[in-house]
Structures are given as C-alpha cells and as structure tokens.
Amino acid sequence: MLNGEKSMKKLSAMVMACLLGATVAMGMPGSTSYAETPVSEDNVVVTNDNSIFKVSRMRKDNMLDQYRLFKYDKIQIISMGHSDDFGANTTTSTAGDIMIGVDGVAQIPYVGNIKLAGLTLSEAKDVIQAKLSKYFKLSEFNVYLKEYGKRKVYVMGNVEEPGIKEMSVDNMNVYAAISSAGGVDNRGRSKHVQILRQVDNTLYFREVNLDGFVKKHDMTQNVVIEDGDIVYVPDSGKVVWSEDIAPYFNIYAVYRSIVK
C-alpha cells in the first residue's frame, strides 16, 4: 500500500510539472474553457474512463449534426426575403461571416452579442431567430457553419518539434498531435504517451501506447484530444549511439590527430 501511495505522489508531481511547463510555454492558461481555480496534487485523477478520454473514430459520421460551436468558428446567417434589412442585394439576405469570439460570444447584426459556443447549429438557429423575430418577420431562416475554428494543443517532451500546435477539428487525436510535432524522437517512450486535461479544478491523466496503435492497430490507444490538452512523451533514458557516444569518438579522433 505504501509503495502505491509513493507511486501516486510521484505521478502527481510529474503531472503538475507538465502542466506548469505548458503554462510557462504559453504564457497563459491552457484553455479559456478551464476554470481559474488552481489544480492541486490532490485533484489529479488517473483514469481510463472513456467518458473523459473517448476513443477516436477514423470516420466521423453525421459530425455536423452533433457538432457544437466553438471559439473562432465562423457562421453565416441566411434569411429569405429580407435583403434590405440585412444589407444584401438579392432575395437571399446574408449577415456575412460571423466569427465566434474567444469568450464564446458572437456579435449578431441588430441584436448584439449572443453566447453561441457549446450550441449545435440547430440550437444556435433557434436562439438567433428568437432574437431577430422581435424586429423582423422571418419566414425562412437558417444558420450555416462556414469554417471550423482551429484548436490548440500542447505537445511536449521527447518529440522532434515540441510546442503549441494548431489542430483542425477533424484531426483531434493523439496520433495526429504527435505527428504535427514531427513524431517521437530517438529518446521518447512511445508506449507511454501521456495526455493531461484540466476540467474545472481537476486534472485528468491518461497514458496510451502509441506503438500499440501504429503497429498492432489497437484503436483504443488513439484517444480524442480537446483544445488545451497536453500531450507529453516521456524520456526513455536509453543511450543513443549517434548522440551520446559517436561524438566522443570524433573528439578522440581529432585529439589523436593533433598529438601525433
């Protein structure tokens, strides 16, 4: 039992170090959706719960129907027969491209700011239509998604190009994140890739075997990541000949040529 407690403390300390490193790298909190309450070691949860870290599906059927609007998404509002009201010159009036801000709020013509992040397109349509209906009689009205906003993920540790990576919504998984960083380097432990996610004041932690996904096609090892997640590849501690030993042979050869 004592060894288990020591292991958990060691893991918690490592997780906190990863989170601190990501915060320093960004110069800001990981995601605007996270609470400002600091995470303590007591609030680190190691989990394999698929409700927290879902398995990534290679084919996303009916994605748009289930999709919930996110910061930096661009939408377009279209209404039939209100060209003068919306400033268009055709029978189909449009409000142009409207970007959802970092706070999840979009500025809608005539009605002002509306919180749209977290809503489906159908829900957003109902909310916007209800607001506009106070000023216009809308016979046909729709809201379209024009462009998905980019997500940001921290890829840290033993990868070729660590840093903050912008990811498209259809590639939000561990394998894609590590690929965007150039892959695991010579020292990385690809069998022990770690994902960290802060929800409110709790930090969730999961370890996946990237080798198992790539070589054995174990789909459960490629999980969905979210904006603000940390993907960390730990060091294996192994000796790399070309980096650790060969340079010393070269130095020795140069030294011998000088002293001869």
LOVEXMAR-571668 format. One record per residue: residue in one letter; x, y, z of N, C-alpha, C in turn. Coordinates in Angstrom, 3 decimals. Layout:
residues N
[pt "A" [X Y Z] [X Y Z] [X Y Z]]
...
//
This chain:
residues 260
[pt "M" [0.840 -1.204 0.000] [0.000 0.000 0.000] [0.874 1.253 0.000]]
[pt "L" [1.991 1.168 0.783] [2.894 2.307 0.868] [3.540 2.603 -0.467]]
[pt "N" [3.951 1.546 -1.180] [4.548 1.734 -2.496] [3.571 2.358 -3.473]]
[pt "G" [2.293 1.962 -3.363] [1.258 2.531 -4.227] [1.090 4.013 -3.984]]
[pt "E" [1.129 4.412 -2.706] [0.990 5.828 -2.367] [2.184 6.627 -2.882]]
[pt "K" [3.388 6.050 -2.763] [4.587 6.731 -3.256] [4.524 6.906 -4.767]]
[pt "S" [4.049 5.871 -5.463] [3.937 5.942 -6.923] [2.954 7.008 -7.339]]
[pt "M" [1.846 7.087 -6.590] [0.826 8.083 -6.925] [1.351 9.495 -6.696]]
[pt "K" [2.107 9.691 -5.616] [2.687 11.005 -5.334] [3.684 11.400 -6.414]]
[pt "K" [4.494 10.414 -6.845] [5.484 10.671 -7.894] [4.787 11.042 -9.195]]
[pt "L" [3.708 10.322 -9.512] [2.947 10.601 -10.729] [2.301 11.975 -10.655]]
[pt "S" [1.733 12.309 -9.511] [1.096 13.616 -9.346] [2.103 14.742 -9.533]]
[pt "A" [3.310 14.570 -8.963] [4.347 15.589 -9.108] [4.745 15.757 -10.563]]
[pt "M" [4.855 14.636 -11.291] [5.214 14.695 -12.704] [4.134 15.403 -13.513]]
[pt "V" [2.874 15.090 -13.211] [1.751 15.716 -13.909] [1.737 17.214 -13.666]]
[pt "M" [1.967 17.624 -12.421] [1.984 19.047 -12.098] [3.124 19.747 -12.822]]
[pt "A" [4.255 19.088 -12.946] [5.396 19.673 -13.664] [5.061 19.873 -15.133]]
[pt "C" [4.363 18.901 -15.722] [3.951 19.018 -17.131] [3.014 20.199 -17.310]]
[pt "L" [2.064 20.339 -16.410] [1.098 21.428 -16.502] [1.786 22.772 -16.359]]
[pt "L" [2.727 22.869 -15.421] [3.463 24.110 -15.230] [4.278 24.449 -16.463]]
[pt "G" [4.908 23.432 -17.048] [5.705 23.660 -18.249] [4.872 24.176 -19.393]]
[pt "A" [3.668 23.638 -19.550] [2.784 24.093 -20.628] [2.333 25.520 -20.396]]
[pt "T" [2.064 25.854 -19.133] [1.623 27.212 -18.815] [2.725 28.224 -19.091]]
[pt "V" [3.962 27.864 -18.721] [5.092 28.756 -18.978] [5.312 28.915 -20.472]]
[pt "A" [5.182 27.811 -21.207] [5.393 27.851 -22.659] [4.393 28.763 -23.340]]
[pt "M" [3.166 28.741 -22.853] [2.122 29.562 -23.454] [2.151 30.994 -22.934]]
[pt "G" [2.511 31.122 -21.662] [2.414 32.436 -21.041] [0.997 32.766 -20.654]]
[pt "M" [0.136 31.736 -20.637] [-1.282 31.936 -20.314] [-1.869 30.583 -19.950]]
[pt "P" [-3.103 30.539 -19.400] [-3.737 29.258 -19.106] [-3.948 28.464 -20.371]]
[pt "G" [-4.067 27.141 -20.221] [-4.183 26.254 -21.362] [-5.391 26.493 -22.215]]
[pt "S" [-6.526 26.795 -21.662] [-7.730 26.940 -22.461] [-8.675 27.892 -21.763]]
[pt "T" [-9.365 28.683 -22.518] [-10.302 29.624 -21.922] [-11.486 28.924 -21.295]]
[pt "S" [-11.705 27.646 -21.620] [-12.825 26.924 -21.047] [-12.495 26.387 -19.659]]
[pt "Y" [-11.226 26.486 -19.248] [-10.843 25.970 -17.949] [-11.104 27.021 -16.875]]
[pt "A" [-11.386 26.521 -15.696] [-11.620 27.434 -14.590] [-10.293 28.021 -14.131]]
[pt "E" [-10.365 29.167 -13.432] [-9.145 29.806 -12.955] [-8.669 29.195 -11.645]]
[pt "T" [-9.476 28.295 -11.038] [-9.083 27.661 -9.800] [-7.848 26.805 -10.017]]
[pt "P" [-6.776 27.010 -9.242] [-5.565 26.235 -9.464] [-5.774 24.761 -9.136]]
[pt "V" [-5.003 23.908 -9.815] [-5.078 22.475 -9.582] [-4.050 22.088 -8.536]]
[pt "S" [-4.470 21.324 -7.538] [-3.544 20.816 -6.537] [-3.250 19.354 -6.829]]
[pt "E" [-2.214 18.811 -6.173] [-1.854 17.409 -6.402] [-2.978 16.474 -5.983]]
[pt "D" [-3.798 16.898 -5.031] [-4.904 16.067 -4.572] [-6.001 15.944 -5.625]]
[pt "N" [-5.996 16.835 -6.612] [-7.040 16.835 -7.637] [-6.578 16.239 -8.957]]
[pt "V" [-5.502 15.455 -8.931] [-5.042 14.757 -10.127] [-5.703 13.382 -10.174]]
[pt "V" [-6.413 13.098 -11.260] [-7.150 11.841 -11.391] [-6.577 11.040 -12.558]]
[pt "V" [-6.070 9.852 -12.272] [-5.604 8.943 -13.312] [-6.792 8.086 -13.735]]
[pt "T" [-7.128 8.098 -15.020] [-8.357 7.425 -15.446] [-8.218 6.802 -16.829]]
[pt "N" [-8.954 5.725 -17.035] [-9.152 5.133 -18.355] [-10.615 5.242 -18.768]]
[pt "D" [-11.327 6.118 -18.086] [-12.757 6.311 -18.333] [-12.970 6.904 -19.721]]
[pt "N" [-13.706 6.204 -20.558] [-13.934 6.669 -21.929] [-14.864 7.875 -21.994]]
[pt "S" [-15.512 8.204 -20.903] [-16.331 9.416 -20.905] [-15.466 10.665 -20.791]]
[pt "I" [-14.242 10.501 -20.284] [-13.293 11.612 -20.210] [-12.409 11.626 -21.450]]
[pt "F" [-11.793 10.503 -21.740] [-10.932 10.373 -22.917] [-11.571 9.360 -23.877]]
[pt "K" [-12.289 9.855 -24.840] [-13.008 8.987 -25.768] [-12.066 8.438 -26.835]]
[pt "V" [-12.372 7.239 -27.300] [-11.595 6.638 -28.373] [-11.918 7.349 -29.683]]
[pt "S" [-10.875 7.708 -30.432] [-11.067 8.429 -31.688] [-11.618 7.491 -32.758]]
[pt "R" [-12.596 7.983 -33.508] [-13.144 7.226 -34.633] [-12.546 7.767 -35.922]]
[pt "M" [-12.100 6.879 -36.782] [-11.465 7.289 -38.026] [-12.471 7.941 -38.971]]
[pt "R" [-13.716 7.456 -38.946] [-14.769 8.048 -39.768] [-15.809 8.661 -38.860]]
[pt "K" [-16.037 9.938 -39.005] [-16.970 10.654 -38.147] [-18.282 10.870 -38.900]]
[pt "D" [-19.215 9.963 -38.710] [-20.498 10.057 -39.394] [-21.370 11.121 -38.734]]
[pt "N" [-22.103 11.863 -39.564] [-23.045 12.883 -39.077] [-22.391 13.865 -38.109]]
[pt "M" [-21.159 14.211 -38.392] [-20.414 15.087 -37.491] [-21.080 16.449 -37.323]]
[pt "L" [-21.585 17.004 -38.431] [-22.155 18.344 -38.377] [-23.424 18.379 -37.532]]
[pt "D" [-24.200 17.317 -37.550] [-25.423 17.267 -36.754] [-25.119 17.296 -35.263]]
[pt "Q" [-24.023 16.674 -34.866] [-23.672 16.590 -33.449] [-22.706 17.689 -33.005]]
[pt "Y" [-22.149 18.390 -33.966] [-21.098 19.358 -33.667] [-21.631 20.518 -32.831]]
[pt "R" [-20.838 20.926 -31.857] [-21.183 22.082 -31.021] [-20.217 23.214 -31.322]]
[pt "L" [-20.770 24.374 -31.510] [-19.983 25.532 -31.912] [-18.886 25.836 -30.898]]
[pt "F" [-17.783 26.377 -31.426] [-16.589 26.582 -30.619] [-16.006 27.945 -30.953]]
[pt "K" [-15.135 28.446 -30.084] [-14.489 29.730 -30.343] [-13.751 29.695 -31.678]]
[pt "Y" [-13.786 30.800 -32.377] [-13.157 31.011 -33.686] [-13.889 30.324 -34.842]]
[pt "D" [-14.976 29.615 -34.569] [-15.806 29.121 -35.676] [-16.423 30.308 -36.403]]
[pt "K" [-16.630 30.149 -37.710] [-17.328 31.178 -38.492] [-18.668 30.630 -38.958]]
[pt "I" [-19.715 31.410 -38.732] [-21.051 31.006 -39.157] [-21.601 32.041 -40.130]]
[pt "Q" [-22.666 31.658 -40.824] [-23.343 32.580 -41.727] [-24.845 32.469 -41.493]]
[pt "I" [-25.485 33.621 -41.395] [-26.932 33.684 -41.197] [-27.589 34.030 -42.528]]
[pt "I" [-28.568 33.238 -42.899] [-29.263 33.470 -44.170] [-30.768 33.540 -43.925]]
[pt "S" [-31.394 34.571 -44.491] [-32.837 34.740 -44.376] [-33.415 35.122 -45.734]]
[pt "M" [-34.509 34.503 -46.107] [-35.144 34.763 -47.399] [-36.063 35.981 -47.316]]
[pt "G" [-35.930 36.861 -48.329] [-36.868 37.972 -48.438] [-36.578 39.172 -47.580]]
[pt "H" [-35.365 39.253 -47.030] [-35.034 40.400 -46.179] [-33.727 41.038 -46.625]]
[pt "S" [-33.579 41.220 -47.928] [-32.327 41.747 -48.464] [-32.048 43.164 -47.963]]
[pt "D" [-33.079 44.013 -47.890] [-32.860 45.386 -47.425] [-32.468 45.428 -45.961]]
[pt "D" [-33.109 44.560 -45.181] [-32.854 44.565 -43.742] [-31.438 44.109 -43.406]]
[pt "F" [-30.917 43.143 -44.175] [-29.599 42.610 -43.894] [-28.518 43.200 -44.791]]
[pt "G" [-28.900 44.128 -45.648] [-27.906 44.815 -46.457] [-27.435 44.041 -47.657]]
[pt "A" [-28.207 43.070 -48.159] [-27.823 42.311 -49.341] [-28.618 42.798 -50.541]]
[pt "N" [-28.147 42.488 -51.718] [-28.786 42.964 -52.938] [-29.536 41.870 -53.682]]
[pt "T" [-29.804 40.769 -53.017] [-30.538 39.682 -53.638] [-31.725 39.317 -52.755]]
[pt "T" [-32.539 38.400 -53.255] [-33.690 37.977 -52.452] [-33.261 37.149 -51.251]]
[pt "T" [-32.018 36.680 -51.269] [-31.488 35.962 -50.112] [-30.528 36.883 -49.370]]
[pt "S" [-30.901 37.252 -48.159] [-30.047 38.170 -47.412] [-29.097 37.373 -46.524]]
[pt "T" [-27.873 37.874 -46.376] [-26.898 37.222 -45.510] [-26.269 38.252 -44.582]]
[pt "A" [-25.915 37.796 -43.420] [-25.255 38.678 -42.455] [-23.739 38.597 -42.590]]
[pt "G" [-23.255 37.920 -43.617] [-21.811 37.771 -43.788] [-21.246 36.763 -42.825]]
[pt "D" [-19.940 36.594 -42.874] [-19.297 35.652 -41.961] [-19.214 36.256 -40.565]]
[pt "I" [-19.657 35.495 -39.597] [-19.637 35.948 -38.202] [-18.753 34.996 -37.414]]
[pt "M" [-17.702 35.529 -36.791] [-16.794 34.688 -36.012] [-17.204 34.687 -34.545]]
[pt "I" [-17.179 33.506 -33.962] [-17.419 33.381 -32.525] [-16.128 33.739 -31.800]]
[pt "G" [-16.225 34.626 -30.843] [-15.039 35.120 -30.151] [-14.459 34.121 -29.168]]
[pt "V" [-13.321 34.489 -28.604] [-12.623 33.616 -27.662] [-13.465 33.353 -26.419]]
[pt "D" [-14.410 34.251 -26.124] [-15.305 34.079 -24.986] [-16.555 33.298 -25.341]]
[pt "G" [-16.647 32.814 -26.576] [-17.807 32.031 -26.993] [-18.983 32.863 -27.458]]
[pt "V" [-18.783 34.163 -27.562] [-19.867 35.092 -27.918] [-19.682 35.576 -29.349]]
[pt "A" [-20.793 35.673 -30.084] [-20.780 36.213 -31.444] [-21.621 37.480 -31.493]]
[pt "Q" [-21.178 38.442 -32.308] [-21.926 39.690 -32.468] [-22.856 39.544 -33.676]]
[pt "I" [-24.147 39.522 -33.403] [-25.163 39.313 -34.427] [-25.780 40.659 -34.822]]
[pt "P" [-25.892 40.936 -36.113] [-26.493 42.205 -36.549] [-27.858 42.441 -35.924]]
[pt "Y" [-28.058 43.668 -35.464] [-29.330 44.148 -34.912] [-29.619 43.690 -33.480]]
[pt "V" [-29.051 42.577 -33.037] [-29.392 42.083 -31.696] [-28.200 42.068 -30.746]]
[pt "G" [-26.998 42.269 -31.274] [-25.825 42.344 -30.413] [-25.203 40.997 -30.097]]
[pt "N" [-24.601 40.898 -28.921] [-23.822 39.724 -28.540] [-24.710 38.582 -28.049]]
[pt "I" [-24.416 37.390 -28.564] [-25.139 36.185 -28.150] [-24.123 35.082 -27.898]]
[pt "K" [-24.276 34.394 -26.785] [-23.398 33.265 -26.466] [-23.800 32.068 -27.326]]
[pt "L" [-22.889 31.640 -28.209] [-23.179 30.539 -29.123] [-22.312 29.315 -28.896]]
[pt "A" [-21.149 29.485 -28.302] [-20.258 28.346 -28.078] [-20.958 27.303 -27.223]]
[pt "G" [-20.849 26.051 -27.636] [-21.489 24.962 -26.911] [-22.839 24.566 -27.468]]
[pt "L" [-23.382 25.367 -28.402] [-24.674 25.058 -29.011] [-24.482 24.302 -30.322]]
[pt "T" [-25.448 23.452 -30.668] [-25.466 22.874 -32.006] [-25.955 23.943 -32.975]]
[pt "L" [-25.822 23.697 -34.268] [-26.313 24.663 -35.257] [-27.820 24.860 -35.130]]
[pt "S" [-28.529 23.784 -34.846] [-29.978 23.879 -34.678] [-30.334 24.740 -33.472]]
[pt "E" [-29.614 24.551 -32.382] [-29.863 25.350 -31.176] [-29.498 26.813 -31.414]]
[pt "A" [-28.377 27.043 -32.122] [-27.966 28.412 -32.433] [-29.008 29.099 -33.309]]
[pt "K" [-29.539 28.378 -34.266] [-30.578 28.917 -35.146] [-31.788 29.365 -34.328]]
[pt "D" [-32.225 28.533 -33.410] [-33.406 28.871 -32.593] [-33.162 30.118 -31.745]]
[pt "V" [-31.966 30.196 -31.160] [-31.646 31.341 -30.298] [-31.598 32.630 -31.113]]
[pt "I" [-30.875 32.596 -32.239] [-30.737 33.809 -33.070] [-32.071 34.213 -33.676]]
[pt "Q" [-32.825 33.233 -34.140] [-34.129 33.535 -34.753] [-35.080 34.158 -33.740]]
[pt "A" [-35.036 33.666 -32.514] [-35.898 34.224 -31.467] [-35.563 35.688 -31.202]]
[pt "K" [-34.264 36.010 -31.244] [-33.843 37.401 -31.024] [-34.247 38.293 -32.189]]
[pt "L" [-33.990 37.826 -33.418] [-34.286 38.633 -34.601] [-35.787 38.778 -34.848]]
[pt "S" [-36.547 37.806 -34.398] [-38.003 37.849 -34.619] [-38.671 39.018 -33.901]]
[pt "K" [-37.982 39.605 -32.966] [-38.527 40.788 -32.285] [-38.533 41.999 -33.216]]
[pt "Y" [-37.697 41.935 -34.282] [-37.557 43.062 -35.192] [-38.014 42.745 -36.611]]
[pt "F" [-37.969 41.454 -36.988] [-38.303 41.058 -38.359] [-39.250 39.873 -38.344]]
[pt "K" [-40.050 39.784 -39.374] [-40.865 38.601 -39.595] [-40.099 37.690 -40.539]]
[pt "L" [-39.625 36.580 -40.015] [-38.741 35.687 -40.762] [-39.502 34.423 -41.176]]
[pt "S" [-39.736 34.319 -42.475] [-40.451 33.141 -42.970] [-39.504 31.954 -43.149]]
[pt "E" [-38.327 32.217 -43.668] [-37.312 31.176 -43.810] [-36.003 31.708 -43.258]]
[pt "F" [-35.379 30.887 -42.425] [-34.202 31.365 -41.710] [-33.299 30.166 -41.412]]
[pt "N" [-31.985 30.370 -41.580] [-31.066 29.273 -41.268] [-29.696 29.812 -40.869]]
[pt "V" [-28.965 28.977 -40.162] [-27.602 29.290 -39.743] [-26.692 28.178 -40.253]]
[pt "Y" [-25.619 28.573 -40.951] [-24.691 27.610 -41.538] [-23.308 27.776 -40.922]]
[pt "L" [-22.611 26.668 -40.832] [-21.223 26.714 -40.381] [-20.330 26.936 -41.589]]
[pt "K" [-19.635 28.068 -41.616] [-18.795 28.428 -42.756] [-17.376 27.874 -42.611]]
[pt "E" [-16.865 27.888 -41.379] [-15.472 27.463 -41.175] [-15.259 27.049 -39.725]]
[pt "Y" [-14.579 25.926 -39.537] [-14.247 25.481 -38.181] [-13.072 26.298 -37.638]]
[pt "G" [-13.147 26.639 -36.379] [-12.035 27.314 -35.729] [-10.924 26.330 -35.384]]
[pt "K" [-9.696 26.815 -35.345] [-8.554 25.973 -35.002] [-8.520 25.706 -33.494]]
[pt "R" [-8.068 24.506 -33.139] [-7.834 24.153 -31.746] [-6.339 24.203 -31.459]]
[pt "K" [-5.982 24.431 -30.204] [-4.572 24.465 -29.823] [-4.287 23.392 -28.785]]
[pt "V" [-3.219 22.639 -29.036] [-2.806 21.546 -28.158] [-1.326 21.697 -27.863]]
[pt "Y" [-0.920 21.385 -26.635] [0.494 21.433 -26.270] [1.096 20.039 -26.467]]
[pt "V" [2.090 19.914 -27.317] [2.792 18.643 -27.498] [4.192 18.829 -26.922]]
[pt "M" [4.486 18.112 -25.859] [5.700 18.351 -25.090] [6.512 17.073 -24.929]]
[pt "G" [7.730 17.246 -24.418] [8.576 16.107 -24.123] [9.423 15.705 -25.317]]
[pt "N" [9.590 14.408 -25.492] [10.521 13.875 -26.483] [9.855 13.688 -27.845]]
[pt "V" [9.584 14.819 -28.488] [9.129 14.847 -29.877] [10.094 15.736 -30.656]]
[pt "E" [10.056 15.629 -31.979] [11.009 16.367 -32.803] [10.809 17.876 -32.732]]
[pt "E" [9.564 18.322 -32.689] [9.260 19.755 -32.696] [8.220 20.080 -31.627]]
[pt "P" [8.626 20.092 -30.344] [7.671 20.374 -29.269] [7.143 21.802 -29.358]]
[pt "G" [5.945 21.999 -28.831] [5.374 23.342 -28.817] [3.862 23.309 -28.890]]
[pt "I" [3.300 24.477 -29.160] [1.851 24.626 -29.276] [1.464 24.361 -30.718]]
[pt "K" [0.557 23.420 -30.930] [0.174 23.019 -32.276] [-1.286 23.383 -32.549]]
[pt "E" [-1.498 23.994 -33.704] [-2.870 24.272 -34.141] [-3.397 23.041 -34.877]]
[pt "M" [-4.555 22.563 -34.434] [-5.117 21.338 -34.990] [-6.489 21.632 -35.598]]
[pt "S" [-6.785 20.944 -36.699] [-8.123 21.056 -37.281] [-9.066 20.119 -36.534]]
[pt "V" [-10.354 20.441 -36.582] [-11.332 19.726 -35.769] [-11.441 18.256 -36.130]]
[pt "D" [-11.148 17.896 -37.378] [-11.280 16.505 -37.791] [-10.016 15.691 -37.540]]
[pt "N" [-9.003 16.293 -36.908] [-7.765 15.571 -36.590] [-7.424 15.633 -35.106]]
[pt "M" [-8.424 15.762 -34.272] [-8.180 15.921 -32.849] [-8.005 14.566 -32.158]]
[pt "N" [-6.818 13.991 -32.349] [-6.481 12.741 -31.673] [-4.990 12.728 -31.356]]
[pt "V" [-4.583 11.805 -30.498] [-3.201 11.771 -30.010] [-2.213 11.552 -31.145]]
[pt "Y" [-2.522 10.615 -32.037] [-1.599 10.302 -33.127] [-1.366 11.530 -34.013]]
[pt "A" [-2.434 12.244 -34.339] [-2.304 13.432 -35.183] [-1.512 14.526 -34.474]]
[pt "A" [-1.718 14.662 -33.166] [-0.994 15.687 -32.407] [0.506 15.424 -32.422]]
[pt "I" [0.892 14.182 -32.181] [2.314 13.843 -32.175] [2.895 13.944 -33.584]]
[pt "S" [2.108 13.585 -34.579] [2.571 13.720 -35.970] [2.814 15.181 -36.319]]
[pt "S" [1.970 16.081 -35.802] [2.139 17.513 -36.071] [3.421 18.051 -35.451]]
[pt "A" [3.949 17.326 -34.456] [5.204 17.722 -33.803] [6.392 16.958 -34.371]]
[pt "G" [6.215 16.323 -35.519] [7.315 15.626 -36.169] [7.542 14.208 -35.696]]
[pt "G" [6.679 13.716 -34.814] [6.808 12.349 -34.314] [7.682 12.251 -33.075]]
[pt "V" [7.711 11.068 -32.501] [8.526 10.807 -31.304] [9.998 10.768 -31.697]]
[pt "D" [10.859 11.392 -30.893] [12.289 11.392 -31.218] [12.962 10.097 -30.742]]
[pt "N" [14.285 10.025 -30.878] [15.011 8.792 -30.577] [14.940 8.378 -29.116]]
[pt "R" [14.666 9.319 -28.260] [14.666 9.033 -26.824] [13.265 8.854 -26.235]]
[pt "G" [12.240 9.119 -27.015] [10.880 9.112 -26.486] [10.337 7.720 -26.209]]
[pt "R" [9.461 7.632 -25.225] [8.791 6.368 -24.872] [7.408 6.374 -25.524]]
[pt "S" [7.338 5.887 -26.730] [6.074 5.921 -27.466] [5.034 4.973 -26.890]]
[pt "K" [5.455 4.058 -26.026] [4.498 3.149 -25.385] [3.866 3.760 -24.137]]
[pt "H" [4.336 4.938 -23.767] [3.842 5.562 -22.532] [3.524 7.050 -22.760]]
[pt "V" [2.797 7.332 -23.813] [2.418 8.716 -24.105] [1.324 9.144 -23.121]]
[pt "Q" [1.467 10.346 -22.597] [0.564 10.818 -21.543] [-0.287 11.986 -22.025]]
[pt "I" [-1.556 11.958 -21.665] [-2.482 13.037 -22.002] [-3.005 13.645 -20.713]]
[pt "L" [-2.974 14.963 -20.625] [-3.457 15.676 -19.451] [-4.567 16.634 -19.876]]
[pt "R" [-5.635 16.649 -19.096] [-6.761 17.533 -19.403] [-7.317 18.128 -18.112]]
[pt "Q" [-7.401 19.443 -18.063] [-7.961 20.116 -16.897] [-9.435 20.420 -17.140]]
[pt "V" [-10.259 19.966 -16.213] [-11.691 20.279 -16.229] [-12.027 20.878 -14.872]]
[pt "D" [-12.431 22.149 -14.879] [-12.629 22.898 -13.628] [-11.320 22.857 -12.840]]
[pt "N" [-11.341 22.362 -11.595] [-10.087 22.327 -10.828] [-9.543 20.914 -10.681]]
[pt "T" [-9.949 20.033 -11.600] [-9.464 18.652 -11.601] [-8.632 18.400 -12.850]]
[pt "L" [-7.484 17.755 -12.670] [-6.611 17.419 -13.785] [-6.693 15.920 -14.040]]
[pt "Y" [-7.195 15.554 -15.219] [-7.317 14.152 -15.592] [-6.087 13.720 -16.384]]
[pt "F" [-5.661 12.492 -16.124] [-4.422 11.981 -16.698] [-4.683 10.591 -17.278]]
[pt "R" [-4.192 10.360 -18.504] [-4.312 9.023 -19.103] [-3.038 8.714 -19.881]]
[pt "E" [-2.642 7.452 -19.833] [-1.479 7.001 -20.584] [-1.933 6.066 -21.702]]
[pt "V" [-1.367 6.273 -22.905] [-1.708 5.424 -24.049] [-0.435 4.878 -24.686]]
[pt "N" [-0.599 3.765 -25.377] [0.512 3.097 -26.056] [0.416 3.416 -27.548]]
[pt "L" [1.193 4.393 -27.991] [1.140 4.785 -29.397] [1.667 3.669 -30.300]]
[pt "D" [2.635 2.911 -29.802] [3.138 1.763 -30.559] [2.016 0.757 -30.825]]
[pt "G" [1.175 0.571 -29.819] [0.076 -0.367 -29.962] [-0.900 0.054 -31.043]]
[pt "F" [-1.093 1.372 -31.169] [-1.990 1.878 -32.217] [-1.362 1.728 -33.598]]
[pt "V" [-0.094 2.097 -33.719] [0.571 2.106 -35.023] [0.889 0.694 -35.508]]
[pt "K" [1.444 -0.135 -34.630] [1.951 -1.443 -35.049] [0.925 -2.575 -34.914]]
[pt "K" [0.039 -2.444 -33.909] [-0.927 -3.524 -33.671] [-2.364 -3.112 -33.990]]
[pt "H" [-2.519 -1.878 -34.446] [-3.832 -1.361 -34.843] [-4.854 -1.419 -33.704]]
[pt "D" [-4.376 -1.175 -32.492] [-5.250 -1.118 -31.328] [-5.893 0.269 -31.262]]
[pt "M" [-7.119 0.372 -31.737] [-7.781 1.668 -31.861] [-8.025 2.342 -30.513]]
[pt "T" [-8.074 1.554 -29.432] [-8.345 2.138 -28.116] [-7.190 3.005 -27.624]]
[pt "Q" [-6.020 2.879 -28.274] [-4.847 3.643 -27.849] [-4.743 5.008 -28.534]]
[pt "N" [-5.680 5.310 -29.415] [-5.691 6.633 -30.062] [-6.945 7.362 -29.601]]
[pt "V" [-6.786 8.210 -28.591] [-7.956 8.850 -27.979] [-8.148 10.271 -28.508]]
[pt "V" [-9.362 10.748 -28.360] [-9.713 12.106 -28.769] [-9.077 13.103 -27.814]]
[pt "I" [-8.509 14.172 -28.355] [-7.995 15.254 -27.522] [-8.841 16.497 -27.732]]
[pt "E" [-8.719 17.434 -26.814] [-9.509 18.655 -26.863] [-8.603 19.878 -26.813]]
[pt "D" [-9.168 21.012 -27.160] [-8.439 22.272 -27.093] [-7.871 22.470 -25.694]]
[pt "G" [-6.569 22.761 -25.607] [-5.928 22.991 -24.315] [-5.312 21.767 -23.678]]
[pt "D" [-5.503 20.580 -24.276] [-4.897 19.365 -23.727] [-3.377 19.409 -23.838]]
[pt "I" [-2.728 18.654 -22.979] [-1.281 18.467 -23.040] [-1.006 17.030 -23.455]]
[pt "V" [-0.192 16.851 -24.486] [0.274 15.527 -24.896] [1.770 15.484 -24.606]]
[pt "Y" [2.164 14.551 -23.759] [3.547 14.525 -23.276] [4.181 13.163 -23.557]]
[pt "V" [5.358 13.184 -24.192] [6.114 11.959 -24.468] [7.318 11.933 -23.534]]
[pt "P" [7.350 11.010 -22.572] [8.460 10.990 -21.609] [9.749 10.449 -22.211]]
[pt "D" [10.847 10.685 -21.503] [12.167 10.222 -21.939] [12.364 8.758 -21.548]]
[pt "S" [12.915 7.979 -22.456] [13.132 6.557 -22.184] [14.388 6.307 -21.356]]
[pt "G" [15.298 7.276 -21.372] [16.547 7.106 -20.644] [17.570 6.248 -21.366]]
[pt "K" [17.261 5.830 -22.574] [18.181 4.947 -23.304] [19.342 5.752 -23.897]]
[pt "V" [20.409 5.051 -24.194] [21.585 5.654 -24.816] [21.427 5.602 -26.332]]
[pt "V" [21.585 6.747 -26.975] [21.504 6.836 -28.428] [22.933 6.976 -28.969]]
[pt "W" [23.378 5.987 -29.726] [24.760 5.939 -30.206] [25.155 7.221 -30.928]]
[pt "S" [24.360 7.667 -31.875] [24.725 8.811 -32.711] [24.812 10.110 -31.918]]
[pt "E" [24.117 10.158 -30.770] [24.075 11.397 -29.989] [24.951 11.341 -28.745]]
[pt "D" [25.050 10.160 -28.131] [25.719 10.047 -26.837] [27.139 9.497 -26.909]]
[pt "I" [27.419 8.681 -27.902] [28.720 8.010 -27.948] [29.563 8.455 -29.141]]
[pt "A" [28.973 8.449 -30.324] [29.720 8.787 -31.551] [30.459 10.123 -31.458]]
[pt "P" [29.820 11.191 -30.895] [30.549 12.478 -30.819] [31.863 12.374 -30.057]]
[pt "Y" [31.912 11.521 -29.015] [33.136 11.386 -28.231] [34.226 10.668 -29.033]]
[pt "F" [33.831 9.727 -29.857] [34.802 9.080 -30.741] [35.395 10.096 -31.711]]
[pt "N" [34.539 10.981 -32.232] [35.011 12.014 -33.152] [35.992 12.963 -32.464]]
[pt "I" [35.653 13.341 -31.224] [36.540 14.220 -30.455] [37.880 13.533 -30.193]]
[pt "Y" [37.808 12.237 -29.846] [39.032 11.489 -29.565] [39.901 11.384 -30.821]]
[pt "A" [39.253 11.165 -31.980] [39.992 11.064 -33.239] [40.718 12.372 -33.560]]
[pt "V" [40.019 13.487 -33.337] [40.639 14.799 -33.563] [41.809 15.008 -32.617]]
[pt "Y" [41.609 14.623 -31.349] [42.678 14.771 -30.344] [43.914 13.959 -30.745]]
[pt "R" [43.698 12.722 -31.190] [44.824 11.860 -31.565] [45.574 12.424 -32.776]]
[pt "S" [44.828 13.040 -33.715] [45.488 13.602 -34.877] [46.340 14.797 -34.528]]
[pt "I" [45.980 15.476 -33.445] [46.725 16.665 -33.020] [48.001 16.272 -32.273]]
[pt "V" [47.896 15.285 -31.385] [49.028 14.947 -30.511] [50.037 14.046 -31.202]]
[pt "K" [49.713 13.458 -32.338] [50.668 12.598 -33.060] [51.862 13.390 -33.554]]
//
